[in-house]
Amino acid sequence: MSDQPPTDDLRRPVPNEAQLQDEFRHTALLDHEQAEPRMSLGRVHMRVRGRFVSVWWAIPILTAAGVLIVLAAKLYAGSPAGRALMAQYPCIPHDPPVPAGVPAFVRWTHLLTFFFLIIIVRSGLQILCDHPRLYLKVHCTPGREWLRFRGPVPSDVVWTAKQDAIMLSPLVGLPGGRHTIGVARHWHFIFDILFVITGVVYVVFFFATPWVNRLLPTHLSLFPEAASCAVTYLSLHLPQGSIGFFRYDALQQLSYFAVIFVLGPLAILTGLAMSPALDNRYRWYARLFGNRQIARSLHLLVMLSFVLFFIGHMTLVALTGFAPNLNDITLGVNRNDLNGFGIWLLVLILVVGFNVWAVRLSWTHTRVLQRVSNATVGRGMNLLFDRFAPKVQYQRKDISPYFWPNHSRLPEGREWDELCANDFRSYRLKVHGLVEHPVELSLNDLQEMAKQEQITMHNCIQGWSGIAEWGGLPFSALIDLVRPQLDARWVMFYSFAEGGRGGTYYDSHSIEDMRHPQSLLAYEMNGARLPILHGGPLRLRVENQLGFKHVKWISEIEFVHHFSERFAGFGGYQEDHEFFGYRDQI
């Protein structure tokens, strides 16, 4: 592994692993311990008819609505129509016969899913904090979000998406801190995979065992029976009959089925809708949910639905027989003792202990977590998404009215100042490395070569998106010009700008990605010269990758055998310093 890129003007010492770890902990956590804003309910606002209203108003509104619903349920339950409904459609159906008890595969998958969802929810909240705004349109225009977790975007300064991130306590988020999205994504995706595997195992056993008769809705009368249950519960009564160990009431059956076979798949499918590789290959997929940003909003709402279901579920477990219910779900027996409670207490202690360990690992051995994620999640993404060459194009009417600027630092220094002073006439793009024909190209040289224009959607790792028209040189034309050697497998891009923690900003792409038709060296944006704020004079577009890999203010390009030969060896500045995945395609 080389300590620096090849050209003299970019040479500088590379921090060792201990320095990178310490730098990350101090910058992302310790320096932000007193930072504002932090995630709190007091800062959450929803847009209602063009005005942002605090969600605190939801508390009295929901309380009043709850009281009215309970009163209405009591009145209806005592009315002739209500009594007739509950007599004709009992909450606990008698037919068809179902197996008693909970089989072992349900008990184990139930326990594992609880554990996995704790990690998924905590890391998901951390990811949300990196762009704490939710939209209904792909344009992500400030002030048009339907839900936000911090105040309005300042209008009197250039405000970047990275500045918009908020702080989250490690007691709530995983790993906590500010702009720790790379680490949060490692936890989120690793446990997503475990969640999916557990779900597949459950479904196989579900349809292969008599348990299918216990949970699968097979007759329409379940719906009025569930309505009868709802009236019973809402009128503050419990249904009469044998439940729990012997059979579920109708509302339980439908709720459990919906959580497993609706919420679970919806969480997975909406997550996939945030993949640039998928969205920019198959436009119809994101349209299944409306668009990418609606899918992101649904993803959060599904997460909240899991949390609310858990709260309601545990409340009913306690009200309908705490000890017997815990024995049922842990041991598969119908006994009224504390054995099941003891097991679940031990499970909770282990889950809390794991979460404490996970936070500590995230801040002290982050590179270990990154390596594990790259070996599992990274390879999985390669298998799923590498075949999807981007091809989706939009129309000019689809161009976003606002495109978030996003950078840690703008370029600066004498060389950059001189380039700006002569309007980039002296700019030269250096292309070298494992090529037969190294070149230095001016902007005029680039503009005189093959030009391509494309209107595509940008997908940022933070969650925002935007559509813009890009004009520039297809990278495949540059490949044809410089003729890479046979052992050149990766392409390094170096920027005039520094990364957030100092040192040249850089990133890498496989040469296969750079041959895609929409891989572009862009010098125009929306029909005009590329603004400096968005990467001028030259930036990269690779539409199957997330935005942090679209290097701006490109100074030089190097063809290498593997990205591990440069700097810390993990593929880019964000990968080396902030522990991002090297092939994040969601």
C-alpha positions in Angstrom: 0.0 0.0 0.0 1.3 3.4 -1.0 1.2 6.3 1.5 0.2 8.9 -1.0 -0.9 9.5 -4.6 1.8 9.7 -7.2 2.2 13.4 -8.0 4.4 15.6 -5.9 1.8 18.4 -5.4 -0.5 15.9 -3.6 2.1 14.2 -1.4 1.6 14.4 2.3 1.8 12.0 5.2 -1.1 9.7 5.7 -2.4 9.2 9.3 -2.0 5.8 10.7 -5.0 3.7 11.9 -4.8 4.9 15.5 -4.8 8.6 14.4 -7.7 8.0 12.0 -9.7 6.3 14.8 -8.9 9.1 17.3 -9.7 11.8 14.7 -13.1 10.2 13.9 -14.1 9.9 17.6 -13.2 13.5 18.4 -14.7 15.0 15.3 -17.9 13.1 15.1 -18.7 12.6 18.8 -16.6 14.5 21.4 -16.5 17.8 19.5 -20.3 17.7 19.1 -21.3 16.6 22.6 -22.7 20.1 23.3 -23.6 20.8 19.7 -26.9 22.2 18.6 -29.3 21.2 17.3 -29.8 17.8 18.7 -32.7 15.5 17.9 -35.6 16.2 20.2 -39.4 16.2 19.9 -39.4 19.9 20.5 -37.7 20.5 17.2 -39.9 18.2 15.1 -42.4 20.1 12.9 -44.9 18.9 10.3 -46.0 21.0 7.4 -49.8 21.6 7.4 -51.2 23.8 4.6 -47.9 25.5 4.0 -47.2 26.2 7.7 -44.9 24.2 10.0 -46.6 23.0 13.2 -44.9 21.5 16.2 -45.6 17.8 16.7 -46.2 18.6 20.4 -49.7 19.6 19.3 -50.3 15.9 18.4 -50.3 15.1 22.2 -53.5 17.0 23.1 -55.1 16.2 19.8 -54.4 12.4 20.1 -55.4 12.4 23.8 -58.7 14.1 22.9 -59.2 11.8 20.0 -58.5 8.8 22.2 -61.0 9.8 24.8 -63.7 10.3 22.1 -62.9 6.9 20.6 -63.2 5.2 23.9 -66.5 6.9 24.7 -67.8 6.1 21.2 -66.7 2.4 21.6 -68.5 2.2 25.0 -71.7 3.7 23.6 -71.5 1.4 20.5 -70.8 -1.7 22.6 -73.9 -1.0 24.7 -76.1 -0.3 21.7 -78.3 -3.0 20.1 -76.1 -2.8 16.9 -72.9 -3.3 18.9 -74.3 -6.2 20.9 -75.5 -7.8 17.7 -72.1 -7.4 16.1 -70.3 -9.0 19.0 -72.8 -11.8 19.3 -72.7 -12.7 15.6 -69.0 -12.2 15.2 -67.2 -13.2 18.5 -63.8 -11.7 19.0 -62.3 -15.1 19.6 -63.5 -17.4 16.8 -64.3 -21.0 17.5 -63.5 -22.4 14.0 -61.5 -23.6 12.3 -59.5 -25.7 14.8 -55.9 -24.6 15.2 -52.8 -26.0 16.9 -52.2 -25.0 20.5 -48.9 -23.5 21.8 -46.1 -21.8 20.0 -43.6 -24.0 18.1 -39.9 -23.6 18.5 -39.2 -21.9 15.2 -41.7 -19.1 16.1 -40.1 -18.7 19.5 -36.6 -18.4 18.1 -37.4 -16.1 15.2 -39.5 -14.0 17.5 -36.6 -13.5 19.9 -34.1 -12.8 17.1 -36.4 -10.4 15.3 -36.8 -8.4 18.5 -33.0 -8.2 18.9 -32.4 -7.3 15.2 -35.1 -4.6 15.1 -33.5 -2.8 18.2 -30.3 -2.4 16.2 -32.1 -1.5 13.0 -34.2 1.1 14.6 -31.4 2.7 16.5 -29.1 2.9 13.5 -32.0 4.0 11.3 -32.6 7.0 13.5 -28.9 7.8 13.2 -29.1 7.7 9.4 -32.2 10.0 9.5 -30.2 12.5 11.5 -27.8 13.1 8.6 -30.6 14.7 6.6 -33.4 15.3 9.1 -36.1 16.2 6.5 -38.7 14.1 4.7 -40.2 15.1 1.4 -42.9 14.0 -1.0 -41.1 15.0 -4.1 -37.6 14.0 -5.4 -36.5 17.6 -5.6 -36.0 18.0 -1.8 -36.5 21.8 -1.9 -36.0 23.4 1.6 -39.3 24.6 3.0 -41.2 21.9 1.0 -40.5 19.0 3.3 -43.6 17.5 5.1 -41.6 16.6 8.2 -38.5 18.1 9.6 -36.4 17.5 12.7 -34.6 20.9 12.8 -35.4 24.5 11.9 -35.6 26.1 8.4 -32.6 26.2 6.1 -30.8 29.6 6.5 -31.4 31.8 3.4 -28.7 34.3 3.9 -25.7 31.9 3.6 -24.6 28.9 1.6 -26.0 26.0 3.6 -24.7 22.6 2.8 -26.5 19.3 3.3 -23.6 18.2 5.6 -24.2 21.3 7.8 -27.8 20.3 8.1 -27.0 17.1 10.0 -28.0 17.0 13.6 -26.6 15.4 16.8 -28.0 12.2 18.3 -27.1 10.8 21.7 -25.5 7.3 21.8 -28.2 6.4 24.2 -30.7 6.6 21.4 -28.8 6.3 18.1 -26.2 3.8 17.0 -23.4 4.9 17.2 -24.6 8.4 18.2 -22.7 11.6 17.4 -23.1 13.8 14.4 -22.5 12.8 10.7 -21.7 9.2 11.6 -23.9 7.9 8.8 -21.1 5.6 7.5 -20.9 3.7 10.8 -24.7 3.7 11.3 -25.2 2.2 7.8 -22.8 -0.7 8.6 -24.9 -1.7 11.6 -28.2 -1.1 9.7 -27.3 -3.2 6.7 -25.6 -6.0 8.6 -28.7 -6.5 10.7 -31.0 -5.9 7.7 -29.4 -9.0 6.2 -29.9 -11.0 9.4 -33.5 -9.7 9.6 -34.2 -10.9 6.0 -32.5 -14.3 6.6 -34.6 -14.8 9.8 -37.8 -13.8 7.9 -37.1 -16.3 5.1 -36.6 -19.1 7.6 -39.8 -18.1 9.4 -41.8 -18.1 6.1 -40.4 -21.5 5.1 -41.4 -23.1 8.4 -44.7 -21.1 8.4 -46.0 -22.8 5.2 -44.4 -26.2 6.0 -46.0 -26.6 9.5 -49.5 -26.5 11.0 -48.7 -23.0 12.3 -50.0 -21.8 9.0 -53.6 -22.6 10.2 -53.0 -20.5 13.4 -52.0 -17.3 11.6 -53.1 -17.3 8.0 -56.4 -15.5 7.4 -58.6 -18.0 5.5 -62.1 -16.5 5.7 -63.7 -13.1 5.4 -65.5 -13.4 8.7 -62.1 -12.6 10.4 -62.6 -8.9 9.5 -66.0 -8.3 11.3 -64.6 -10.5 14.1 -61.6 -8.2 14.3 -64.0 -5.2 14.4 -65.7 -6.9 17.3 -62.3 -7.2 19.0 -61.5 -3.6 18.4 -64.8 -2.5 20.0 -64.1 -4.7 23.0 -60.6 -3.4 23.5 -61.5 0.2 22.9 -64.3 0.1 25.3 -61.7 -1.0 27.9 -62.7 -4.6 28.2 -60.8 -7.8 27.5 -62.3 -10.5 25.2 -63.7 -13.6 27.0 -62.5 -17.0 26.1 -59.4 -19.1 25.7 -56.7 -17.0 24.0 -53.0 -16.9 23.9 -51.7 -20.4 24.2 -54.8 -22.0 22.5 -55.6 -19.5 19.8 -55.4 -15.8 18.9 -58.3 -13.5 18.8 -59.2 -12.2 15.4 -57.5 -8.8 15.8 -54.3 -10.4 17.0 -54.3 -12.8 14.1 -54.7 -10.0 11.5 -52.3 -7.8 13.3 -49.5 -10.4 13.5 -50.1 -11.4 9.9 -49.9 -7.8 8.8 -46.7 -7.1 10.7 -45.0 -10.2 9.3 -46.2 -10.3 5.8 -46.9 -6.5 5.1 -44.6 -4.4 7.3 -41.6 -6.7 7.0 -41.6 -6.9 3.2 -42.5 -3.2 2.9 -39.4 -2.3 5.0 -37.2 -4.2 2.7 -38.8 -2.9 -0.6 -38.8 0.7 0.4 -35.2 0.4 1.4 -34.3 -0.9 -2.0 -36.1 2.0 -3.6 -33.3 4.3 -2.2 -30.7 2.5 -4.3 -29.3 4.7 -7.1 -28.3 1.6 -9.0 -31.9 0.4 -9.0 -33.6 3.7 -9.4 -31.4 4.9 -12.3 -31.8 1.6 -14.1 -35.5 0.8 -13.5 -37.5 4.0 -13.0 -40.7 2.0 -12.5 -39.5 0.5 -9.2 -39.4 3.8 -7.2 -42.8 4.7 -8.8 -44.3 1.7 -7.0 -44.2 3.9 -3.9 -44.7 7.3 -5.7 -41.0 8.2 -5.9 -37.7 7.8 -4.0 -38.5 10.4 -1.4 -42.0 8.9 -0.6 -40.3 5.5 -0.3 -37.9 7.1 2.2 -40.8 8.5 4.2 -42.6 5.2 4.1 -39.4 3.5 5.3 -39.5 5.7 8.4 -43.2 5.2 8.9 -42.8 1.4 8.7 -40.0 1.7 11.4 -42.4 3.7 13.6 -45.1 1.2 13.0 -42.8 -1.6 14.3 -42.2 0.5 17.4 -45.8 1.3 18.0 -46.8 -2.4 17.4 -44.2 -3.5 20.0 -45.6 -1.0 22.6 -49.2 -2.1 22.0 -48.2 -5.8 21.8 -46.4 -5.7 25.2 -49.2 -3.8 26.8 -51.7 -6.5 25.8 -49.3 -9.2 26.9 -49.2 -7.7 30.3 -53.0 -7.1 30.5 -54.1 -10.6 29.3 -51.8 -12.7 31.5 -48.2 -11.5 31.8 -46.6 -14.7 33.2 -48.5 -17.3 31.1 -48.0 -15.3 27.9 -44.2 -15.1 28.4 -44.1 -18.8 29.2 -46.0 -19.4 25.9 -43.6 -17.3 23.7 -40.4 -18.5 25.4 -41.0 -22.1 26.5 -44.1 -23.1 24.5 -45.9 -24.2 27.7 -49.2 -23.0 29.3 -48.0 -22.4 32.9 -48.5 -19.6 35.3 -45.0 -19.2 36.7 -42.1 -16.8 36.3 -39.8 -19.0 34.2 -40.7 -17.2 31.0 -40.3 -13.8 32.6 -36.8 -14.8 33.9 -35.8 -15.8 30.3 -37.0 -12.6 28.8 -35.3 -10.6 31.6 -32.0 -12.3 30.7 -32.7 -11.6 27.0 -33.2 -7.9 27.8 -30.0 -7.8 29.8 -28.1 -9.4 26.9 -29.7 -7.0 24.3 -28.8 -3.9 26.4 -25.3 -5.3 26.9 -24.8 -5.9 23.2 -26.0 -2.3 22.4 -23.5 -0.9 25.0 -20.7 -3.0 23.4 -21.8 -2.0 19.9 -21.6 1.7 20.7 -18.1 1.2 22.2 -17.0 -0.8 19.2 -18.2 1.9 16.9 -16.0 4.5 18.5 -12.9 2.4 19.4 -12.6 -0.3 16.7 -14.5 1.3 13.8 -12.2 -0.2 11.2 -13.1 -3.7 12.3 -16.8 -3.0 11.8 -16.0 -1.5 8.4 -14.1 -4.6 7.3 -16.9 -6.9 8.4 -19.4 -4.8 6.6 -17.3 -4.6 3.4 -16.9 -8.4 3.5 -20.7 -9.0 3.9 -22.8 -6.0 2.9 -20.4 -4.7 0.3 -20.1 -8.1 -1.5 -23.9 -8.5 -1.3 -24.4 -5.2 -2.9 -22.0 -6.1 -5.7 -23.9 -9.3 -6.4 -27.3 -7.5 -6.4 -26.5 -4.2 -8.1 -23.3 -4.4 -10.2 -25.3 -5.7 -13.2 -27.5 -2.6 -13.3 -25.9 -0.1 -15.7 -27.8 3.2 -15.2 -30.0 4.3 -18.2 -32.9 6.3 -16.8 -33.3 9.8 -18.3 -35.6 12.5 -17.2 -37.0 15.5 -19.1 -36.2 19.2 -18.6 -39.5 19.8 -16.9 -38.3 17.3 -14.2 -35.2 19.3 -13.3 -35.2 20.2 -9.6 -35.7 23.9 -8.7 -33.1 23.4 -5.9 -30.0 21.2 -5.8 -28.4 20.9 -2.3 -24.8 22.0 -2.2 -22.7 19.5 -0.3 -19.1 19.7 0.7 -16.9 20.0 3.7 -14.6 22.5 2.2 -14.4 24.5 -1.0 -11.0 24.4 -2.9 -8.5 27.0 -1.8 -4.8 27.9 -2.1 -2.6 29.6 -4.5 -3.0 27.2 -7.4 -6.8 27.3 -7.1 -6.8 31.1 -6.8 -4.8 31.4 -10.0 -7.1 29.1 -11.9 -10.1 31.1 -10.8 -8.4 34.4 -11.7 -7.8 33.3 -15.3 -11.3 31.7 -15.6 -9.7 28.2 -15.7 -7.9 28.8 -19.0 -4.8 27.3 -17.4 -6.6 24.3 -16.0 -5.1 21.0 -17.0 -6.7 17.6 -16.1 -3.8 15.1 -15.5 -4.7 11.5 -16.5 -1.9 9.0 -15.7 -1.1 5.8 -13.9 -1.5 2.4 -15.6 -2.2 3.8 -19.0 -0.4 3.6 -22.3 -1.1 7.3 -23.2 -1.0 9.7 -20.2 -2.4 13.1 -21.1 -3.0 16.6 -19.7 -6.2 18.1 -21.0 -7.5 21.6 -20.9 -11.2 22.5 -20.6 -11.1 23.3 -24.3 -9.6 19.9 -25.1 -12.4 18.2 -23.1 -15.1 20.3 -24.8 -13.8 19.5 -28.2 -14.0 15.8 -27.6 -17.3 13.8 -27.7 -20.0 15.6 -25.7 -22.9 13.9 -23.9 -25.9 15.4 -22.2 -28.0 13.6 -19.7 -30.8 14.5 -17.2 -30.4 12.2 -14.2 -31.3 11.9 -10.6 -28.6 12.4 -8.0 -28.9 10.2 -4.8 -27.0 11.4 -1.8 -25.9 9.0 1.0 -27.6 11.3 3.4 -31.0 10.7 1.8 -31.8 13.8 -0.3 -32.1 13.6 -4.1 -32.2 16.0 -7.0 -32.6 16.0 -10.8 -30.2 18.0 -13.0 -29.0 18.1 -16.6 -25.3 17.3 -16.9 -23.1 17.9 -20.0 -19.6 16.7 -20.5 -17.2 14.0 -21.7 -18.4 10.3 -21.5 -15.7 8.6 -19.5 -15.6 5.8 -22.0 -14.1 8.3 -24.5 -11.3 9.1 -22.1 -10.7 5.4 -21.6 -10.4 5.0 -25.3 -7.9 7.9 -25.4 -5.5 6.9 -22.7 -5.8 3.1 -23.3 -5.5 1.5 -19.8 -3.2 -1.4 -19.3 -4.6 -4.8 -18.7 -3.9 -4.7 -14.9 -5.7 -1.4 -14.4 -8.9 -2.3 -12.6 -9.7 0.9 -10.6 -9.7 4.6 -11.3 -8.8 7.1 -8.6 -10.1 10.7 -8.8 -8.3 13.5 -6.9 -9.9 16.9 -6.0 -8.5 20.4 -5.6 -10.6 20.5 -2.4 -9.6 19.0 0.9 -11.7 16.6 2.9 -13.4 17.7 6.1 -10.4 16.6 8.2 -7.7 17.9 6.0 -5.8 16.3 3.1 -6.7 15.8 -0.5 -10.3 14.6 -1.2 -10.3 11.5 -3.4 -12.4 8.5 -4.3 -12.3 5.4 -6.5 -14.5 3.6 -9.0 -14.1 0.3 -10.8 -13.2 0.5 -14.4 -16.4 -1.4 -15.2 -18.5 1.4 -13.6 -16.6 4.0 -15.6 -17.5 2.3 -18.8 -21.2 2.7 -18.1 -23.0 4.9 -20.7 -23.9 7.5 -18.0 -20.4 7.8 -16.4 -19.5 11.4 -17.2 -16.9 14.1 -16.7 -19.3 17.0 -16.4 -18.4 20.6 -17.1 -22.0 21.8 -17.6 -25.0 21.8 -15.3 -28.6 22.6 -16.5 -27.3 24.0 -19.8 -24.7 26.4 -18.3 -21.1 26.2 -17.1 -20.8 24.0 -14.1 -20.9 26.3 -11.0 -18.0 26.1 -8.6 -20.5 25.4 -5.8 -21.4 22.2 -7.5 -17.9 21.1 -8.5 -16.8 23.3 -11.4 -14.8 23.3 -13.5 -15.1 19.5 -13.7 -16.9 16.9 -11.6 -17.7 13.2 -11.9 -21.1 11.7 -12.5 -21.5 7.9 -11.9 -25.2 7.4 -11.7 -25.3 3.9 -10.1 -23.3 5.2 -7.1 -24.2 7.5 -4.2 -23.2 11.2 -4.4 -20.1 11.2 -2.1 -18.4 9.2 -4.8 -19.1 11.9 -7.5 -15.8 13.7 -6.9 -16.0 17.5 -7.5 -13.3 19.9 -8.6 -11.3 17.1 -10.2 -7.6 17.9 -10.5 -6.3 14.5 -11.7 -7.3 11.0 -12.6 -5.1 7.9 -12.0 -5.6 4.4 -13.2 -4.5 1.8 -10.6 -4.6 -1.9 -10.1 -6.6 -1.6 -6.9 -7.7 1.3 -4.6 -5.9 -0.3 -1.6 -2.7 1.0 -3.1 -3.6 4.6 -2.2 -3.8 6.3 1.2 -5.4 4.2 4.0 -6.5 1.7 1.3 -10.3 1.6 1.8 -11.4 3.3 -1.5 -11.8 7.0 -0.8 -11.5 9.9 1.6 -14.9 9.2 3.3 -14.1 5.5 3.4 -10.7 6.1 5.0 -11.7 8.9 7.4 -15.4 8.4 8.1 -15.5 4.6 7.5 -18.0 4.6 4.7 -18.5 1.4 2.7 -16.5 1.4 -0.5 -19.4 0.2 -2.7 -22.5 1.7 -1.1 -25.3 1.3 -3.7 -28.2 2.0 -1.4 
